[in-house]
Amino acid sequence: MDEIKIFCPASVANMSCGFDVLGFCLSPVGDEMVIRKTNSPGVKITKIEGQDLPLDVKKNVAGIAAEALLKEHPTQTGFEIEIYKNIKAGSGIGSSAASAAGAVFGINELLNKPFTATELITFAMEGEALASGAAHADNVAPVLMGGITLVRTVDPVDVIKLPTPNELTAVILHPKIELKTLHAREIIKKNVTMEKAIKQWGNLGAFVSALFNEDYDLISRSLKDEIVEPMRSLLIPEFDSLKKASIDAGALGFGISGSGPSVFALTKGKDTAHKVSKVINQIISSIGIDFEIHISEINKHGIKILPN
Ligand code: HSE
């Protein structure tokens, strides 16, 4: 195979109770990438459509991630990357992760898969570090592994794929204002009280158990974030009313997607997801911000190879 075309899905990191450790992969939104072998060694980004991002491999998350992979697999083969962006940078649904994960996934396929998913996550994380100032894997892991993932540690990378309850459905609101992860990380306090830490790890443990047991009530009780959400939610228009209306409409939980400004609700089933989407639509329409709403099942497969 000399060329591969892939769909690189968006993702939701943190999932309220798992800052920097939990994430899940979305179905309907994503970028496309074409990666092809060339005769001149190294990586070149030859085309980016849909967004104004640098072609310079040292300044582009896809380029950084691709070079991290090739450093561990020296070869005379070169790689050209084309990126067709649909996920807006700074949207909070893993735009940089899709590009970084796509680059390493595609090159790994073209090299006949010398690397494991864990190794690909390690390379993709180097791209994430460029975008957000910190090497976190909670977006790249679900994109590369599919489903819902838990990052136990990033050094070394140790990621667990969690089960996805069948009816679990996500509603995503992307208010079209840009919030840079770098900035959204700077505003977080660096210390957490023991009281809050206890609540958070109680919720995280319960959430993981709830996924294994398809216990939607426990999912609902666990989707809480008392550490990061109070600070970051101040940057998101109508956060409190969106959250209240979503819960009133039957959502299991509601929180910030990654570093925002996108927010997410989880529901049991599509019918409730449509009700939640409707109330979200009413609130956000009333304040005159451009927005998109997506209803998505949890994408259990992650990156998909497309016909050329
Ligand atoms: N866990 C990261 C953060 C995800 O919240 O900063 C960024 O998309």
Boltz pocket constraint, residues with backbone or C-beta under 6 A from the ligand:
constraints:
  - pocket:
      binder: B
      contacts: [[A, 13], [A, 14], [A, 19], [A, 20], [A, 21], [A, 92], [A, 94], [A, 132], [A, 136], [A, 138], [A, 139], [A, 181], [A, 184], [A, 185], [A, 257], [A, 258], [A, 259]]
      max_distance: 6.0
